[in-house]
Amino acid sequence: MLTHLYLSAHLDDAVLSCGGLIHKQVQARDRVVVVTICAGDPPPGELSPFAQELHQRWGLEAARAVAARRAEDLRALASLGAEAFHLPTPDCIYRADSAGRHLYASEPAIFGPLNSAEHVLARRVAEKISGLVHGLGRCHLYAPLGLGQHVDHQLTRRAAEIVGNVYAYFDDYPYVAQKTGEGQFAALTRTPDGRELVGEAVPLGDANLAAQGQAIAHYASQISTFWANSAEMEAALREFALRAGEGRLAERLWRMR
């Protein structure tokens, strides 16, 4: 059996970006495993004011915020028929240097360059992914392009490229549909060795898109980050799927020539 292994930076990214395709692959009786990189609990110590602000926005208590988000992810992936695997790396908003200084303590920081102290982290994450890949047999590995330049998406892509043999990259939705995703394709649609990535629209059916919308709705804490409500989310999802397929429902993958 073919296994599709998706690397999700956060506890929602794979479903946001590829939920329709994941549903389509499951319906074709392929195995789908989603590995969330930044799914670990915060380290001991006081959270930054920025992290506390995000918890308030999500409507989650600090003590159980990550556990609540993991539970959302399990429900979302189960609704699509996919398996979930959560790595222990904390989200960037919780990570600190050896002196306890928060590495990403503001919104501009999380959309800036990956801190140089985290190159070692990328290698550690790559080792965990490599172990999973080797244990799955015949496997296609999917990674985010990094559109929007969120540092955790950068970390995930870097780790995937350390592992190697990335089958395809995917658009980071909803960043690809926003201004944060514009103008970045030239830099991101090349591999580290300079090979060009070419976009390919993968057709979806109405049932695939509906299943994706229903799965995204399980991420109740995150809906307000991008949309006013679930109805607005579903409309935006359809609009982007039609754009990706140039008038037909699709999600876009990027593969080497």
C-alpha positions as CSV (number, residue, x, y, z in Angstrom):
1,M,0.0,0.0,0.0
2,L,1.2,3.5,-0.9
3,T,1.6,5.9,2.1
4,H,1.3,9.6,1.7
5,L,3.2,11.3,4.4
6,Y,2.4,15.0,4.9
7,L,4.6,17.3,7.0
8,S,2.4,19.9,8.8
9,A,4.2,22.7,10.6
10,H,1.2,23.2,13.0
11,L,-1.9,21.5,14.2
12,D,-4.0,22.5,11.1
13,D,-1.6,23.3,8.2
14,A,-1.9,20.0,6.3
15,V,-5.7,20.0,6.4
16,L,-5.9,23.7,5.5
17,S,-3.5,23.2,2.5
18,C,-4.3,19.7,1.4
19,G,-7.4,18.5,3.1
20,G,-9.2,17.9,-0.2
21,L,-6.4,15.8,-1.6
22,I,-6.0,13.9,1.6
23,H,-9.6,12.9,1.5
24,K,-9.3,11.9,-2.2
25,Q,-6.3,9.7,-1.4
26,V,-8.0,8.1,1.5
27,Q,-11.1,7.4,-0.7
28,A,-8.7,5.7,-3.2
29,R,-7.7,3.4,-0.3
30,D,-4.2,4.8,0.1
31,R,-2.8,5.3,3.6
32,V,-2.3,9.0,4.7
33,V,-0.2,10.0,7.7
34,V,0.1,13.6,8.8
35,V,3.1,14.4,10.9
36,T,2.8,17.7,12.8
37,I,6.2,19.1,13.6
38,C,5.3,21.8,16.2
39,A,2.9,19.9,18.4
40,G,4.9,19.8,21.6
41,D,4.0,21.3,25.0
42,P,5.6,24.6,25.9
43,P,8.8,24.4,28.0
44,P,8.6,25.4,31.7
45,G,8.7,29.1,32.4
46,E,6.7,32.2,31.7
47,L,5.1,32.6,28.3
48,S,5.9,35.7,26.3
49,P,3.1,38.4,26.2
50,F,2.7,37.5,22.5
51,A,2.0,33.9,23.3
52,Q,-0.5,34.9,26.0
53,E,-2.2,37.2,23.5
54,L,-2.6,34.4,21.0
55,H,-4.1,32.1,23.7
56,Q,-6.7,34.7,24.4
57,R,-7.5,35.1,20.7
58,W,-7.9,31.3,20.5
59,G,-10.1,31.2,23.5
60,L,-7.9,28.6,25.2
61,E,-6.4,28.5,28.7
62,A,-2.6,28.6,28.7
63,A,-2.3,25.4,30.7
64,R,-4.2,23.3,28.2
65,A,-3.9,25.3,24.9
66,V,-1.6,22.8,23.1
67,A,-3.4,19.8,24.4
68,A,-6.7,21.3,23.1
69,R,-5.2,22.0,19.7
70,R,-3.8,18.4,19.5
71,A,-7.3,17.2,20.2
72,E,-8.7,19.4,17.4
73,D,-6.2,17.9,15.1
74,L,-7.1,14.3,16.0
75,R,-10.7,15.0,15.3
76,A,-10.0,16.8,12.0
77,L,-7.7,14.1,10.6
78,A,-10.0,11.3,11.8
79,S,-12.9,12.9,9.9
80,L,-10.8,12.6,6.7
81,G,-9.6,9.1,7.5
82,A,-6.0,10.1,8.0
83,E,-3.6,9.1,10.7
84,A,-2.0,11.7,13.0
85,F,1.5,11.7,14.4
86,H,2.6,14.6,16.7
87,L,6.3,15.5,17.2
88,P,7.3,17.0,20.6
89,T,8.8,20.3,19.1
90,P,7.0,23.3,20.6
91,D,5.5,26.0,18.4
92,C,7.8,28.9,17.7
93,I,5.9,31.2,20.0
94,Y,7.1,29.0,22.9
95,R,10.7,28.4,21.9
96,A,13.5,30.2,23.7
97,D,17.3,30.2,23.6
98,S,19.6,28.7,26.2
99,A,19.3,31.9,28.3
100,G,15.6,31.7,28.4
101,R,15.0,34.5,25.9
102,H,12.0,34.0,23.7
103,L,13.1,33.6,20.1
104,Y,9.9,34.7,18.4
105,A,8.1,37.1,20.7
106,S,6.1,39.2,18.2
107,E,4.1,38.8,15.0
108,P,6.9,40.3,12.8
109,A,9.3,37.8,14.3
110,I,7.3,34.7,13.4
111,F,7.2,35.9,9.8
112,G,10.9,36.7,9.7
113,P,14.0,34.6,9.2
114,L,14.5,31.4,11.0
115,N,16.7,32.1,14.0
116,S,20.3,30.8,13.4
117,A,20.1,28.9,16.7
118,E,17.5,26.6,15.2
119,H,19.6,25.0,12.5
120,V,20.4,22.2,15.0
121,L,16.6,21.9,15.6
122,A,16.0,21.4,11.9
123,R,18.5,18.5,11.9
124,R,16.9,16.9,15.0
125,V,13.4,17.1,13.4
126,A,14.8,15.7,10.2
127,E,16.1,12.6,12.1
128,K,12.7,12.0,13.5
129,I,11.1,12.3,10.1
130,S,13.6,10.0,8.5
131,G,12.9,7.3,11.1
132,L,9.2,7.6,10.3
133,V,9.8,7.5,6.5
134,H,11.9,4.4,6.8
135,G,9.3,2.6,8.8
136,L,6.5,3.2,6.4
137,G,7.7,1.4,3.3
138,R,6.6,2.8,0.0
139,C,6.1,6.4,0.8
140,H,5.5,9.8,-0.8
141,L,6.7,12.7,1.3
142,Y,5.0,16.1,1.0
143,A,6.3,19.4,2.5
144,P,5.1,23.0,2.6
145,L,6.6,25.5,0.1
146,G,6.9,28.0,2.9
147,L,4.7,30.7,1.5
148,G,4.0,33.5,4.0
149,Q,7.5,32.8,5.5
150,H,6.2,31.6,8.8
151,V,9.3,30.4,10.7
152,D,7.7,27.0,11.5
153,H,6.9,26.4,7.9
154,Q,10.5,27.3,7.0
155,L,11.7,24.9,9.7
156,T,9.5,22.1,8.3
157,R,10.6,22.6,4.7
158,R,14.3,22.7,5.8
159,A,13.9,19.5,7.8
160,A,12.2,17.8,4.8
161,E,15.0,18.8,2.5
162,I,17.6,17.4,4.9
163,V,15.7,14.1,4.8
164,G,15.6,14.3,1.0
165,N,13.4,12.6,-1.7
166,V,10.5,15.1,-1.2
167,Y,7.8,13.9,-3.6
168,A,6.0,17.2,-3.8
169,Y,5.6,20.6,-2.1
170,F,2.2,22.1,-1.4
171,D,0.9,25.7,-1.3
172,D,0.6,27.0,2.3
173,Y,-3.0,27.9,2.6
174,P,-4.3,30.5,3.5
175,Y,-1.0,32.4,3.1
176,V,-0.9,31.6,-0.6
177,A,-4.3,33.4,-1.0
178,Q,-3.1,36.5,0.9
179,K,-0.7,39.3,0.2
180,T,1.9,37.4,2.4
181,G,2.1,34.8,-0.3
182,E,2.5,37.0,-3.3
183,G,5.8,37.4,-5.0
184,Q,7.5,34.6,-3.2
185,F,7.2,31.8,-5.8
186,A,10.4,32.7,-7.6
187,A,12.5,32.1,-4.4
188,L,10.5,29.1,-3.1
189,T,9.9,27.1,-6.3
190,R,13.5,25.9,-6.5
191,T,15.1,23.1,-4.6
192,P,18.3,23.8,-2.6
193,D,20.3,22.4,-5.5
194,G,18.6,24.8,-7.9
195,R,16.2,22.5,-9.6
196,E,12.9,24.1,-10.6
197,L,9.5,23.1,-9.1
198,V,6.6,23.2,-11.4
199,G,3.0,23.6,-10.3
200,E,0.4,20.9,-11.0
201,A,-3.3,21.3,-10.3
202,V,-4.7,18.1,-8.7
203,P,-8.5,17.9,-9.5
204,L,-10.9,17.6,-6.6
205,G,-14.6,16.7,-6.4
206,D,-17.3,18.5,-4.5
207,A,-17.2,15.7,-1.9
208,N,-13.4,16.2,-1.3
209,L,-13.8,20.0,-0.8
210,A,-16.8,19.4,1.5
211,A,-14.8,17.0,3.6
212,Q,-11.9,19.4,3.8
213,G,-14.3,22.2,5.0
214,Q,-15.8,19.9,7.6
215,A,-12.3,18.9,8.8
216,I,-11.1,22.5,9.1
217,A,-14.2,23.3,11.2
218,H,-12.8,21.0,13.9
219,Y,-10.0,23.5,14.4
220,A,-12.4,25.8,16.3
221,S,-9.7,27.7,18.1
222,Q,-8.1,28.7,14.8
223,I,-11.1,29.7,12.6
224,S,-11.1,33.3,13.9
225,T,-7.4,33.8,13.0
226,F,-8.4,33.8,9.3
227,W,-12.2,34.0,8.9
228,A,-15.2,35.5,10.7
229,N,-17.0,32.1,10.8
230,S,-17.1,28.7,9.2
231,A,-19.4,29.8,6.4
232,E,-16.8,32.4,5.4
233,M,-14.1,29.8,5.6
234,E,-16.0,27.4,3.3
235,A,-16.6,30.1,0.7
236,A,-13.0,31.2,0.8
237,L,-11.9,27.6,0.4
238,R,-14.0,27.1,-2.7
239,E,-12.9,30.3,-4.2
240,F,-9.3,29.4,-3.8
241,A,-9.8,25.8,-5.1
242,L,-11.4,27.2,-8.2
243,R,-8.5,29.6,-8.7
244,A,-6.0,26.8,-8.2
245,G,-7.8,24.7,-10.9
246,E,-8.4,27.7,-13.2
247,G,-12.1,27.3,-12.9
248,R,-12.3,23.7,-11.7
249,L,-11.9,22.5,-8.1
250,A,-8.2,21.6,-7.4
251,E,-5.3,21.8,-5.0
252,R,-1.8,22.6,-6.3
253,L,1.3,20.6,-5.8
254,W,4.8,21.6,-6.8
255,R,7.2,18.9,-8.2
256,M,10.6,18.9,-9.8
257,R,10.9,18.9,-13.5
